[in-house]
Amino acid sequence: MTNSASIETLDTEAGDPGTTTFAVGLDIGGTKVLGVLLDADGTVLRSVRLPTVRGGDGVVRSATDVVQQLASDAGIGVTAIGSVGVGVPGLVDPLTGSVNHAVNLGIPGESFPLAARITDELCGPTVSVDNDLNVAALGASYALGPGSDDLAYLALGTGMAAGIVINGELRRGASGAAGEVGHIPIRPDGPVCACGQRGCVELYASGSGLARRWPSSGDVPAPLEIFAAAAAGDELAREIRADFGAALADVVRIITLSYDVERVVIGGGVTGLGPQLLELLREHLEVQARSSAFLASLKIGDRVSLAPNDVPIAAVGAALAGLRKD
């Protein structure tokens, strides 16, 4: 597949549904559905963003509206779309396309048949569903190009988890728990995590963990407030920032030692910190490497980067996942 980091103009003559098959990827979140249309080479041709309607029926309608809008904008029929890949938050059975406990989408129950429902509405394309983090990992691998077949996509949002790609394929694990790195305990005497363990890394290096220790006083997210206050000399902010950097370095080191990935790509809301996040992370990785020639030889700091912000990686990854299933 050919990498493309921008939305390109579709040659309408190539839109003949009798000769060309397209793929759609949907990134369904609590507030919006972002869809992309890919051609057979994996080039992004169109994108559409519409609000998410909550509830099972609403999510199905939102998804089908985006697919139909993409087809209309490209001047093709839905029958020209061979596959639709969907990424959603929550527990997903990728074999059946059912979604469990997707509370952010207003689907609190078990085994909602999302793939089957969208298939019925569209009457044509093959529909597959996966966890949004998994498809984001695939999308990051695609967007970064050569040297990205072994990659971890580490999401720092309300919680923390990673999507793992090895040899270009997702690694889900025996029970689907591969990448649940946010629940690795790093401080046995730390506070109790929602998972029941103490001192889990996401208590120190996620958006909610930072907000717990530094409640935001306004519209500015807690991570930005903390880093600004730390730069101004606030002692508590400096302590929280140091704990954040050390915890993030711990989890990146653990991921690298466990999977030996070529890249650790960091995404999620906390990356709004920008380059100062990478600077802090590399400082703490360097501290760890000073006491270990082995760690120093791995050059972990050179493997980390922020997720590209010019590619809708979750939607693109969902499309790629759909193509693979198709």
C-alpha positions as MATLAB code, in Angstrom:
seq = 'MTNSASIETLDTEAGDPGTTTFAVGLDIGGTKVLGVLLDADGTVLRSVRLPTVRGGDGVVRSATDVVQQLASDAGIGVTAIGSVGVGVPGLVDPLTGSVNHAVNLGIPGESFPLAARITDELCGPTVSVDNDLNVAALGASYALGPGSDDLAYLALGTGMAAGIVINGELRRGASGAAGEVGHIPIRPDGPVCACGQRGCVELYASGSGLARRWPSSGDVPAPLEIFAAAAAGDELAREIRADFGAALADVVRIITLSYDVERVVIGGGVTGLGPQLLELLREHLEVQARSSAFLASLKIGDRVSLAPNDVPIAAVGAALAGLRKD';
ca = [
       0.000    0.000    0.000;
       1.115    3.523   -0.742;
       1.318    5.849    2.232;
      -0.433    9.196    1.944;
      -0.549   11.802    4.671;
      -3.059   14.098    3.007;
      -6.571   13.987    1.599;
      -6.204   13.647   -2.157;
      -8.613   14.484   -4.972;
     -10.426   11.502   -6.447;
     -10.334   11.047  -10.210;
     -14.041   10.685  -10.871;
     -13.341    8.401  -13.826;
     -11.836    5.960  -11.321;
     -15.118    5.908   -9.440;
     -16.727    3.341  -11.728;
     -18.092    0.767   -9.254;
     -17.700   -1.919  -11.872;
     -13.906   -1.559  -11.986;
     -12.783   -0.175   -8.635;
     -13.339   -1.313   -5.073;
     -12.959    1.161   -2.250;
     -12.609    0.746    1.512;
     -14.051    2.864    4.304;
     -12.705    3.285    7.814;
     -14.779    4.691   10.680;
     -13.441    6.014   13.974;
     -16.519    6.159   16.207;
     -16.138    8.181   19.379;
     -18.493    9.532   21.977;
     -19.022   12.831   20.146;
     -18.118   12.266   16.487;
     -17.737    9.701   13.737;
     -14.747   10.325   11.484;
     -14.789    8.370    8.237;
     -12.226    8.019    5.452;
     -12.492    6.547    1.965;
      -9.455    4.642    0.674;
      -8.732    3.358   -2.803;
      -7.261   -0.066   -3.559;
      -3.723    1.266   -2.946;
      -4.604    2.554    0.510;
      -4.585    6.222   -0.497;
      -6.977    8.433    1.468;
      -9.421   10.004   -0.983;
     -12.139   11.601    1.138;
     -12.946   12.258    4.792;
     -16.238   13.046    6.536;
     -16.959   13.960   10.150;
     -20.483   13.809   11.609;
     -21.822   13.893   15.188;
     -22.330   10.582   16.982;
     -25.907    9.781   17.942;
     -25.776    7.826   21.189;
     -27.337    4.407   21.704;
     -27.143    1.297   19.561;
     -29.591    2.464   16.912;
     -28.053    5.931   16.883;
     -24.509    4.634   16.411;
     -25.646    2.435   13.513;
     -27.370    5.391   11.869;
     -24.353    7.666   12.433;
     -22.024    5.089   10.880;
     -24.192    4.484    7.827;
     -24.696    8.225    7.312;
     -20.921    8.723    7.159;
     -20.455    5.846    4.694;
     -23.204    7.165    2.457;
     -21.811   10.710    2.634;
     -18.334    9.474    1.672;
     -19.763    7.622   -1.322;
     -21.806   10.639   -2.378;
     -18.863   13.038   -2.081;
     -16.713   10.709   -4.198;
     -19.385   10.238   -6.841;
     -19.643    6.484   -6.355;
     -22.328    4.131   -5.140;
     -22.140    2.299   -1.831;
     -21.901   -0.893   -3.907;
     -18.415    0.244   -4.986;
     -17.262   -0.036   -1.358;
     -15.906   -3.504   -0.698;
     -15.293   -3.230    3.041;
     -16.073   -1.026    6.022;
     -13.818   -1.213    9.066;
     -15.029    0.277   12.342;
     -13.063    1.245   15.432;
     -14.988    1.781   18.671;
     -14.151    2.232   22.356;
     -15.148   -0.659   24.575;
     -14.857   -4.417   24.525;
     -15.099   -5.862   21.028;
     -15.285   -9.396   19.674;
     -13.564   -8.943   16.293;
     -14.748  -12.362   15.103;
     -18.441  -11.511   15.438;
     -18.284   -7.718   15.283;
     -20.228   -7.394   18.530;
     -19.605   -4.647   21.074;
     -19.824   -4.981   24.853;
     -20.125   -2.210   27.429;
     -19.348    0.687   25.066;
     -20.666    3.132   27.655;
     -19.146    6.165   25.900;
     -21.415    5.373   22.951;
     -24.503    4.779   25.054;
     -24.296    0.997   24.548;
     -24.053   -0.290   28.131;
     -25.142   -3.883   27.541;
     -23.475   -6.967   26.134;
     -23.082   -8.313   22.594;
     -24.605   -5.498   20.585;
     -24.259   -6.773   16.964;
     -22.749   -3.601   15.520;
     -21.163   -5.173   12.427;
     -24.325   -7.087   11.542;
     -26.533   -4.022   12.020;
     -24.353   -1.800    9.815;
     -24.176   -4.569    7.208;
     -27.972   -4.754    7.117;
     -28.246   -0.991    6.632;
     -25.639   -0.753    3.868;
     -26.661   -3.916    1.987;
     -23.315   -4.690    0.428;
     -19.911   -4.029    1.994;
     -18.262   -6.456    4.397;
     -18.235   -4.806    7.848;
     -15.715   -5.536   10.603;
     -15.387   -4.011   14.075;
     -12.365   -3.733   16.362;
     -11.252   -1.776   19.390;
     -10.290    1.800   18.557;
      -6.830    1.404   20.076;
      -6.036   -1.609   17.916;
      -7.034    0.148   14.716;
      -5.070    3.239   15.760;
      -1.971    1.054   16.085;
      -2.517   -0.266   12.561;
      -3.049    3.264   11.299;
       0.137    4.502   12.946;
       2.100    1.626   11.413;
       0.695    2.565    8.002;
       1.259    6.307    8.366;
       4.868    6.036    9.522;
       5.838    3.783    6.636;
       9.002    1.629    6.382;
      10.427    0.455    9.693;
       7.031    0.473   11.403;
       5.952   -3.162   11.118;
       6.896   -3.667   14.792;
       5.213   -0.861   16.677;
       3.422    0.007   19.893;
       0.811    2.761   19.896;
       0.610    4.040   23.473;
      -2.530    6.066   24.152;
      -2.421    8.549   27.023;
      -5.980    9.658   27.560;
      -8.377    9.198   30.437;
      -6.594    5.892   30.966;
      -3.553    4.271   29.405;
      -3.249    1.301   27.074;
      -1.275    0.226   24.030;
      -2.029   -1.350   20.695;
       0.713   -3.723   19.578;
       1.649   -4.474   15.963;
       4.221   -7.223   15.326;
       5.316   -8.062   11.783;
       2.500   -5.857   10.547;
      -0.182   -7.788   12.441;
      -2.119   -6.902   15.580;
      -1.144   -8.774   18.735;
      -4.276   -9.182   20.852;
      -3.118  -11.918   23.233;
      -4.851  -15.022   24.550;
      -7.680  -13.054   26.158;
      -7.451   -9.757   24.297;
      -5.466   -8.127   27.087;
      -2.200   -7.548   25.209;
      -1.320   -3.902   25.636;
      -3.173   -3.299   28.911;
      -0.008   -1.684   30.183;
      -1.819    0.936   32.227;
      -2.437   -1.707   34.850;
       1.196   -2.609   35.438;
       1.904   -1.717   39.098;
       4.980    0.449   39.544;
       4.407    1.553   43.161;
       3.195   -1.217   45.483;
       2.409    1.384   48.168;
       0.515    3.649   45.766;
      -3.222    4.368   45.680;
      -5.725    1.687   44.739;
      -6.516    1.571   41.027;
      -9.982    0.890   39.620;
      -8.665   -2.538   38.599;
      -8.061   -3.425   42.269;
      -4.271   -3.278   42.225;
      -2.143   -0.615   43.865;
       0.105    1.902   42.178;
      -0.754    1.152   38.545;
       1.177    3.230   36.039;
      -1.936    4.942   34.659;
      -2.479    6.546   38.066;
       0.636    8.626   37.343;
       0.882    8.907   33.551;
      -2.672    9.305   32.218;
      -4.945   12.296   31.883;
      -7.166   11.181   34.743;
      -4.144   10.412   36.913;
      -2.782   13.907   36.407;
      -6.199   15.489   36.986;
      -6.582   13.522   40.234;
      -3.430   15.104   41.618;
      -3.992   18.539   40.057;
      -7.685   19.395   39.590;
      -7.912   21.856   36.714;
      -9.079   25.315   37.751;
     -10.581   26.255   34.392;
     -10.799   25.302   30.742;
      -7.088   24.470   30.485;
      -6.440   20.693   30.679;
      -4.597   19.519   33.782;
      -1.448   18.359   31.907;
      -0.939   21.826   30.398;
      -1.541   23.528   33.751;
       0.909   21.204   35.495;
       3.707   21.735   32.997;
       3.196   25.506   32.991;
       3.165   25.657   36.790;
       6.237   23.430   36.986;
       8.086   25.709   34.575;
       7.124   28.630   36.831;
       8.647   26.858   39.832;
       5.603   25.413   41.624;
       6.955   22.594   43.790;
       3.864   20.367   43.673;
       3.644   20.721   39.907;
       7.334   19.852   39.593;
       6.782   16.730   41.691;
       3.768   15.637   39.611;
       5.649   16.293   36.369;
       8.614   14.247   37.590;
       6.350   11.371   38.646;
       4.643   11.532   35.251;
       7.938   11.401   33.370;
       9.287    8.540   35.468;
       6.086    6.497   35.122;
       5.905    7.077   31.376;
       9.543    6.050   31.012;
       8.810    2.909   33.038;
       5.984    1.819   30.758;
       7.901    2.625   27.561;
      10.852    0.601   28.877;
       8.553   -2.320   29.748;
       6.918   -2.254   26.302;
      10.315   -2.192   24.606;
      11.716   -5.023   26.708;
       8.560   -7.108   26.214;
       8.106   -6.670   22.458;
      11.354   -5.066   21.202;
       9.299   -2.867   18.887;
      11.089   -0.528   16.515;
       8.800    2.366   17.426;
       6.735    3.469   20.400;
       4.230    6.011   19.110;
       2.459    8.097   21.737;
      -1.040    9.414   21.113;
      -4.111   10.472   23.053;
      -5.187   13.692   24.683;
      -2.115   14.118   26.885;
       0.012   14.543   23.754;
      -1.433   18.042   23.581;
       1.696   18.801   25.611;
       3.615   18.480   22.362;
       7.425   18.303   22.195;
       7.852   18.978   25.923;
       6.294   15.564   26.593;
       8.939   13.832   24.472;
      11.685   15.926   26.037;
      10.635   14.886   29.547;
      10.233   11.232   28.547;
      13.682   11.083   26.965;
      15.235   12.721   30.023;
      13.862    9.961   32.245;
      14.813    7.214   29.795;
      18.349    8.626   29.802;
      18.429    8.491   33.607;
      17.448    4.816   33.468;
      20.076    4.081   30.819;
      22.908    5.642   32.847;
      22.852    2.761   35.323;
      22.507    0.004   32.721;
      24.755   -0.542   29.716;
      22.112   -2.971   28.467;
      19.363   -0.342   28.491;
      21.736    2.183   26.965;
      22.445   -0.209   24.091;
      18.728   -0.395   23.235;
      18.510    3.370   22.586;
      14.897    3.418   23.715;
      14.704    7.196   23.558;
      15.344    7.071   19.818;
      12.324    4.803   19.331;
       9.687    7.138   20.779;
       7.693    9.694   18.816;
       4.349   11.459   18.914;
       1.545   10.181   16.716;
       1.269   12.072   13.419;
      -1.398   14.756   13.618;
      -1.871   15.068    9.846;
      -3.292   11.562    9.362;
      -6.564   10.285   10.924;
      -4.763    7.152   12.072;
      -7.688    5.420   13.814;
     -10.001    5.785   10.811;
      -7.258    4.746    8.374;
      -6.355    1.796   10.586;
     -10.001    0.730   10.717;
     -10.118    0.764    6.916;
      -6.958   -1.340    6.746;
      -8.384   -3.802    9.273;
     -11.509   -4.070    7.146;
      -9.457   -4.707    4.012;
      -7.535   -7.480    5.735;
     -10.716   -9.177    6.876;
     -12.273   -8.747    3.459;
];
